[in-house]
Amino acid sequence: MIELSLLLENKVILALLGISSFTYFVIFDLYFSEPNDGWAQSVQNWQAGLLSLIAAQPLLGLLGTIQGLLDTFQVISIFDALSQHAIMSGGISSALVTTKLGLLLAIPSVVLRQLLLFRYKKLRGQL
């Protein structure tokens, strides 16, 4: 198991948590706001931005995985005499954490955005 302090040192994870927090804030703010004409315009205005923020989450996770794998291979090349199997398994395990986190944060974002759109269309009489 990877320690929390090590995870929070990873810049990709920090970026992922920041983008995800902002995405959830926007979605919840729009969803729980009182619907009016300004609300409908805000929902429309945020759609492209929300799609970009949601799409960035798994991509950042993949970036973190690639960075973790590169770090693992660099350690292997420096310490060639050590057990490569132990280094590889530990390195790949920690590298995949960012992909998992990216997906775990992106999937609920997609669902919440769809709920927001459903509410928007229902209130606009488009359903």
Residue frames as qw, qx, qy, qz and C-alpha x, y, z in Angstrom:
[[0.000, 0.889, 0.458, 0.000, 0.00, 0.00, 0.00],
 [0.408, 0.432, -0.009, 0.804, 1.27, 3.46, -0.88],
 [0.275, -0.470, -0.484, 0.685, 1.47, 6.06, 1.87],
 [0.149, 0.895, 0.420, -0.014, -0.72, 9.15, 1.63],
 [0.236, -0.829, 0.182, 0.472, 2.26, 11.46, 2.08],
 [0.405, -0.176, 0.674, 0.592, 3.94, 9.92, -0.98],
 [0.305, 0.610, 0.684, 0.259, 0.78, 10.36, -3.02],
 [0.006, -0.955, -0.247, 0.163, 0.51, 14.02, -2.10],
 [0.357, -0.600, 0.392, 0.599, 4.10, 14.61, -3.26],
 [0.440, 0.241, 0.711, 0.493, 3.06, 13.56, -6.78],
 [0.090, 0.316, -0.071, -0.942, 2.35, 16.70, -8.81],
 [0.289, -0.118, -0.725, -0.614, 0.07, 14.84, -11.22],
 [0.306, -0.471, -0.815, 0.140, -2.09, 13.62, -8.33],
 [0.104, -0.478, -0.332, 0.806, -2.27, 17.15, -6.92],
 [0.186, 0.161, -0.386, -0.889, -3.32, 18.50, -10.32],
 [0.323, -0.250, -0.849, -0.335, -5.88, 15.72, -10.66],
 [0.246, -0.517, -0.708, 0.414, -7.34, 16.44, -7.23],
 [0.016, -0.396, -0.084, 0.914, -7.45, 20.16, -7.97],
 [0.263, 0.038, -0.563, -0.782, -9.19, 19.79, -11.33],
 [0.340, -0.343, -0.867, -0.128, -11.61, 17.22, -9.94],
 [0.168, -0.479, -0.574, 0.643, -12.47, 19.37, -6.93],
 [0.129, 0.309, -0.118, -0.935, -13.17, 22.34, -9.18],
 [0.303, -0.090, -0.755, -0.574, -15.27, 20.18, -11.53],
 [0.303, -0.442, -0.832, 0.141, -17.37, 18.81, -8.67],
 [0.079, -0.430, -0.346, 0.830, -17.77, 22.31, -7.20],
 [0.224, 0.162, -0.350, -0.895, -19.11, 23.71, -10.49],
 [0.364, -0.216, -0.825, -0.374, -21.48, 20.79, -11.05],
 [0.291, -0.474, -0.750, 0.359, -22.86, 20.86, -7.49],
 [0.021, -0.355, -0.159, 0.921, -23.12, 24.65, -7.51],
 [0.310, 0.051, -0.483, -0.817, -25.15, 24.59, -10.73],
 [0.379, -0.263, -0.868, -0.183, -27.25, 21.61, -9.71],
 [0.320, -0.522, -0.684, 0.396, -28.28, 22.99, -6.32],
 [0.026, -0.125, -0.012, 0.992, -28.76, 26.61, -7.41],
 [0.407, 0.546, 0.528, -0.508, -32.24, 28.03, -7.75],
 [0.432, 0.295, 0.651, 0.550, -33.30, 27.66, -11.40],
 [0.214, 0.819, 0.204, -0.491, -33.96, 30.91, -13.26],
 [0.659, 0.752, 0.006, 0.037, -32.98, 32.42, -16.59],
 [0.011, 0.838, -0.540, 0.081, -29.50, 33.20, -15.31],
 [0.666, -0.303, 0.678, -0.072, -29.16, 29.62, -14.10],
 [0.838, 0.426, 0.342, 0.003, -30.07, 28.21, -17.50],
 [0.441, 0.861, -0.236, 0.094, -27.52, 30.47, -19.17],
 [0.293, -0.702, 0.640, -0.106, -24.85, 29.41, -16.66],
 [0.809, -0.030, 0.586, -0.030, -25.54, 25.74, -17.32],
 [0.741, 0.653, 0.132, 0.078, -25.23, 26.35, -21.06],
 [0.176, 0.904, -0.371, 0.116, -22.05, 28.38, -20.64],
 [0.452, -0.589, 0.662, -0.102, -20.36, 25.71, -18.51],
 [0.954, 0.167, 0.197, -0.154, -21.02, 22.72, -20.78],
 [0.712, 0.603, -0.296, 0.207, -17.87, 22.96, -22.93],
 [0.031, -0.692, 0.582, -0.426, -15.73, 23.72, -19.89],
 [0.753, -0.297, 0.477, -0.343, -17.16, 20.82, -17.91],
 [0.950, 0.310, 0.004, -0.020, -16.55, 18.43, -20.79],
 [0.482, 0.678, -0.443, 0.334, -12.92, 19.56, -20.97],
 [0.308, -0.589, 0.588, -0.461, -12.42, 19.27, -17.21],
 [0.895, -0.098, 0.341, -0.271, -13.99, 15.82, -17.12],
 [0.874, 0.457, -0.136, 0.094, -11.93, 14.62, -20.09],
 [0.210, 0.748, -0.522, 0.351, -8.74, 15.90, -18.44],
 [0.665, -0.520, 0.427, -0.325, -9.17, 13.67, -15.39],
 [0.962, -0.006, 0.262, 0.078, -8.41, 10.25, -16.93],
 [0.647, 0.671, -0.146, 0.332, -5.79, 11.85, -19.20],
 [0.135, -0.785, 0.470, -0.381, -3.96, 13.24, -16.16],
 [0.846, -0.320, 0.396, -0.157, -4.19, 9.78, -14.61],
 [0.909, 0.354, 0.081, 0.204, -2.56, 8.31, -17.69],
 [0.307, 0.812, -0.310, 0.386, 0.14, 10.99, -17.60],
 [0.488, -0.662, 0.479, -0.306, 0.88, 10.05, -13.99],
 [0.955, -0.041, 0.295, -0.001, 1.15, 6.39, -14.95],
 [0.736, 0.593, -0.091, 0.313, 3.59, 7.15, -17.75],
 [0.001, 0.815, -0.413, 0.406, 5.67, 9.31, -15.40],
 [0.731, -0.473, 0.435, -0.228, 5.66, 6.55, -12.78],
 [0.958, 0.189, 0.169, 0.132, 6.77, 3.94, -15.31],
 [0.503, 0.740, -0.231, 0.382, 9.55, 6.21, -16.56],
 [0.313, -0.746, 0.462, -0.364, 10.72, 6.72, -12.97],
 [0.909, -0.216, 0.342, -0.098, 10.67, 2.95, -12.41],
 [0.871, 0.413, 0.028, 0.264, 12.76, 2.25, -15.49],
 [0.197, 0.827, -0.340, 0.401, 15.21, 4.98, -14.47],
 [0.591, -0.600, 0.473, -0.260, 15.68, 3.34, -11.06],
 [0.966, 0.057, 0.248, 0.056, 16.23, -0.03, -12.73],
 [0.679, 0.639, -0.125, 0.339, 18.88, 1.42, -15.03],
 [0.067, -0.805, 0.429, -0.405, 20.71, 3.04, -12.10],
 [0.504, -0.421, 0.691, -0.302, 20.55, 0.06, -9.72],
 [0.692, 0.300, -0.544, -0.369, 20.97, -2.79, -12.19],
 [0.273, 0.232, -0.902, 0.240, 22.28, -5.19, -9.57],
 [0.408, -0.017, 0.592, -0.695, 19.11, -5.11, -7.43],
 [0.312, 0.300, 0.902, 0.006, 16.17, -7.41, -7.91],
 [0.122, -0.003, -0.388, -0.914, 14.44, -6.01, -10.96],
 [0.315, -0.430, -0.799, -0.277, 11.25, -7.95, -10.25],
 [0.309, -0.588, -0.564, 0.491, 10.74, -6.27, -6.88],
 [0.090, -0.344, 0.055, 0.933, 11.45, -2.83, -8.30],
 [0.160, -0.130, -0.645, -0.736, 9.19, -3.40, -11.30],
 [0.307, -0.525, -0.789, -0.094, 6.23, -4.69, -9.31],
 [0.265, -0.605, -0.419, 0.623, 6.43, -1.88, -6.76],
 [0.083, -0.282, 0.229, 0.928, 6.99, 0.78, -9.39],
 [0.185, -0.239, -0.709, -0.637, 4.20, -0.36, -11.68],
 [0.287, -0.581, -0.745, 0.159, 1.83, -0.68, -8.74],
 [0.173, -0.602, -0.253, 0.737, 2.47, 2.90, -7.64],
 [0.028, -0.130, 0.452, 0.882, 2.36, 4.14, -11.25],
 [0.174, -0.379, -0.801, -0.430, -1.10, 2.69, -11.83],
 [0.137, -0.530, -0.613, 0.570, -2.52, 4.55, -8.83],
 [0.085, 0.376, -0.065, -0.920, -2.88, 7.72, -10.92],
 [0.267, -0.072, -0.724, -0.632, -4.82, 5.94, -13.66],
 [0.282, -0.441, -0.845, 0.109, -7.14, 4.43, -11.10],
 [0.103, -0.514, -0.390, 0.757, -7.62, 7.79, -9.38],
 [0.122, 0.198, -0.356, -0.905, -8.28, 9.54, -12.70],
 [0.331, -0.231, -0.794, -0.455, -11.00, 7.05, -13.59],
 [0.286, -0.476, -0.758, 0.342, -12.50, 7.03, -10.10],
 [0.032, -0.486, -0.219, 0.845, -12.85, 10.80, -10.24],
 [0.158, 0.154, -0.489, -0.844, -13.97, 11.09, -13.88],
 [0.184, -0.295, -0.899, -0.264, -16.76, 8.50, -13.91],
 [0.100, -0.643, -0.645, 0.401, -18.89, 10.18, -11.21],
 [0.015, -0.449, 0.093, 0.888, -18.23, 13.54, -12.92],
 [0.146, -0.044, -0.723, -0.673, -19.78, 12.21, -16.12],
 [0.213, -0.494, -0.843, -0.005, -22.82, 10.90, -14.23],
 [0.138, -0.621, -0.408, 0.655, -23.28, 14.15, -12.28],
 [0.038, 0.283, -0.333, -0.899, -22.98, 16.22, -15.46],
 [0.194, -0.241, -0.818, -0.485, -25.68, 14.09, -17.07],
 [0.202, -0.603, -0.716, 0.290, -27.93, 14.63, -14.04],
 [0.073, -0.516, -0.075, 0.850, -27.34, 18.37, -14.37],
 [0.125, 0.091, -0.587, -0.795, -28.26, 18.25, -18.07],
 [0.196, -0.419, -0.874, -0.147, -31.35, 16.18, -17.28],
 [0.141, -0.643, -0.508, 0.555, -32.47, 18.80, -14.74],
 [0.020, -0.386, 0.222, 0.895, -31.72, 21.61, -17.20],
 [0.167, -0.084, -0.742, -0.644, -33.72, 20.00, -20.01],
 [0.193, -0.517, -0.828, 0.100, -36.58, 19.11, -17.69],
 [0.100, -0.640, -0.338, 0.683, -36.86, 22.69, -16.44],
 [0.075, 0.364, -0.373, -0.850, -36.60, 24.05, -19.98],
 [0.724, 0.350, 0.323, -0.499, -39.37, 21.70, -21.11],
 [0.398, 0.560, -0.628, -0.366, -37.16, 19.79, -23.51],
 [0.078, -0.135, 0.985, -0.075, -37.98, 16.34, -22.14]]
